[in-house]
Amino acid sequence: MNKQWASAGQARVFSIVAVAVLSTASANARELLEDIVEKTLPLSSSGTFALRSIDGTVQIYGSNSNEVKIVAIKKAFSPARLNGIQVHVDAKEDAVNISTIAPSKPDWALSDRSGTIDYIINIPQTVRIVSIDLPTGELVIEGMRGAPIAASVGNGRLATHNCFCDQKMQADTGVIDVAFDWLEEQPHSIEVMIDDGNAHASIPSDASFELNAIAENGRVASDFSEIENRKRGGVSKIHERIGEAPFSKLSIRATYGNIRISEVIW
């Protein structure tokens, strides 16, 4: 009888200790801290722009102004990690380069390793985007015109929307999306390369362009292919001219993954 009570007592003590440990862990849980950095800088409409970021998101929008508006939202679980994220801007009249410094990695495996940054940036829509590098996260570029753009993502999503210019996009792992609500009568070349993941392009139904899509270890499907040339599940590559007078080129290559070309009908 005493042993039963002793056993029950030990169980109660264990439960109390467990609850105390969980309560302590909950009490010690740190809230997400934020710090917002804002800058506005002049930039010629014929200038260049570059950004090197750390994990997080990047949203870039083309505008009619001759300036760059930067909103950077730093996030971390401790003041030390938050302060370790630094935004360096090298600005000239014809060039703006942004580099992001990540907080140093702690030696202890269970120590705080937090630290991300989200960028929202407006730039002149005709500047040349020399490079945008994002290790992990989502990169969206919208409304650029004229000059070429180049961007890469290590792991995540890379998307462009209504960018009427030459584009060169690359991702190691994740998804790449190219979308147009309409096409304009000016030649441009789009190159998409993804190692492990899927690529998708949305093109208006009345577009004229040359398509070269290769999925080395996957499938390619296109709404623009003739019905008799479509196969269930797609094919491994498509090379065809679409429309009466193709003047633009869309080249997509996926090493491990699938490619989809969708027809946009309004």
N, C-alpha and C positions, 0 to 999 in steps of 0.2 A: 504493500500500500504506500509506504513511504517512498519507495523507488518510483512508483507511478507519479506521485506528487512531485518528486524531484525532477523526473523527466518532463513533466508538464511545465514545471517552473523554468527549466532550461529552455524549453521551446518558447515560453513567453519572453524570457530574456533575449533570446535570439531574434524574436520578432521585433522587440523594442529596439535592439541594436540596428537591425536592418532598416527599420523606419527612420531611425536617427541618422543613419548614413545617407539614406535617400533624401531626407529633409535637408541635411547639410549640403549635399551635392546640388539640390535644387536652389538652396539659398546662395550658393557660391556661383551658380550659373550667371554668366555675364550677359548683359543686354548688348545688342548690336549697336555700335557707335557709328556716327556719320559726321563727315566734315565736307562742306561744299566749297569748291574753289571756282570763282568766276572771273573770266578775263575777256576783254574786247580789244582786238588789235586790228590795225589797218592792213589790208592785203590787196595788191593789184589784181584785177580780174585776169591778167595774163601770168600771174605768179604760180608758185608751186606750194604744195602742202604735203606734210608727212607726219605720221603718228606711230609711235611705238608704245604699246600699252602692256598691262599685265592682265591677269584674269579679270573678267567682268564683261561689260557690254560697251559697244561703240555705235552711236547713231550719228550719221553725217548727212546733212541736208544742204543741197545747193540753193543759193539765194541770189537775188539781184543786187545785193549790196557789195561794197568794196571793203569788207571787213570780215574778220573771223570772230565769232562769238563762241566762247568755250564755257561749258558747265561741266565740272568734274566732281563726281560724288564719290568720296572715299568711304569705305566701310571696313570695319574690323571689330574684334571683340575686346580689345584693350587699347588704352591710350598710346602705349608704346608702339603697338602694331599700326595703329592709325597714323601716328606721326611719322612712322617709317615709310609710308607711301608718299612720294614726292613727285610733283609735276614740274618739269623743266620746260620752258618755252623759249626757243631761239627765234626771235621775230625780226624780220626785215621787211622793207616795203614790198619786195617781190617774192618773199619766201617765209613760211612759218613752219617750224619743225617742233613737234612736241615729243618729249621722251618721258616715260614714266619709270620711276625708280621703285622697285619692290622692296618691302621690308626684308631685312636679313632673316634667313631661316634659323630658328633655334636649334641647338644641339640635341635637346631632349625630344624623344619621339612623341611624348604625350603633351608637350608644351603647346602654347598657342601659336598656331601657324596661319591664322586668319589674315585677310587682307585682299580686297578687291577694289576696283574702281570702275564707275560707269561714266562714260563720256556722252554728252549731247553737244554737237558742234554744228554751227552754221558757217558755211564758207561760200565765197563767190562761185557760182555754178560753172564758170568757164576756167577755173584754175586746173592745173595738172596735179592729180594726186600721185605723187611719186611712189609712195608706199604707205600701207597701213598694215601693221603687224599686231595680231592679237593671239596670245598663246591658247587661251581657253575662254569660250563664251560665245556671244552673238555679235556679229558685225553687220550693220545695215547701211547702205549708201543709196541715197535717193535724190533724183533731180539734177544730175550733173550733165553738162553739155560741152561738146567740142574737144577739149584736151583729154588725153588718155587717163585712165585710172588703173592702179595696181593695188591688190589687196591679198592678204593671206591670213588664214586661221589655222591654228594647230589642231584644236579639237573643239567642234561646235558647229555653228551655222553662219554661213556667209551669204548675204542676199543683196542684190541690186534691184532697184525699181525705177523705171523710166530714166535710165542713164543713157543719153544719146551720144555716145562716144566710144572709142576703143576701150575694151575692158580686158584685163588679165587677172584672173582670180584663181586662187589655189587653196586647198585645204588638205590636211593630213587625214583627219577623221571627222565624220559628221555629215553635213548637208550643204549643198550650194544651190541657191535659187536665183534665177534670172527672170525678171518679169517686165513686160511692157504692156501698158494699156493701149498704146497706139505706136505706130512707127512713122518716122519722118523720112523724107527722100534725101537722105545723105548717107554715104557709105561709112560703115564702121565694122570693126572686127571684134568679136568676143571670143576669148579663149578661157575655157574652164578646165581645170585639172583637179581631180580628187583621188586620193590614194585608197582610202577605205571609207566608203559611204556612197550616198546617192546624189545625183544631180538632176535638177528640174528646170525647164525653161517654159515660160508662158508667153506665147507669141500671138498677136492678132491674126485672125483668119485671112485677111487680105494682104498679108506681108509677102514680100519677095526676098528670098535670101538663100544662101548656099549652106547646107547642113552637112557637117561631118561629125558623127557621134560614134565613139568606140567604147564599148564596155569589155575590157579584156577578160574579166571573170564574172560577167553579169549579163544583163539583157538591155536592149534599147527598144523603146516603143515611141512611135511618133504619130500624132493625129493627122499629120500632113501627108503621110505616105498614102499612095493609092490603095484602095480596098484590097485589090488582088495581091498587093505586095505586103500586106500586113499578116503577121503570123501570131498565133495564140501565144501570149507570153513575151512576144517581142523577138528580136534577133540580136546578134552580138555587135553588129555595126550597121550604120546607115550613112551613105554618102549620096546626096541627091540635091538637085536644084529645084527650089520651090518658087512658084510665081513666074511671070513672064520675063522679067528683067532683073534677076537677082544682083544687087550691088553690095549687099552686106554678107558677112560670113559668121557663122556660129559653129565653133569647134569645141566639142566636149569629150573629155576622156576620163574614164573611171577605171582604176586598176581592179578594185574589189567593190562592186556595187552596181546599181542600175541607173539608167538614164531615161528620163521621160520628157518628151516634147509635147506640150499641151497647146491646143488651139483655143484662143480666146475669142469668143463670139459675143458681140454686144447687141 
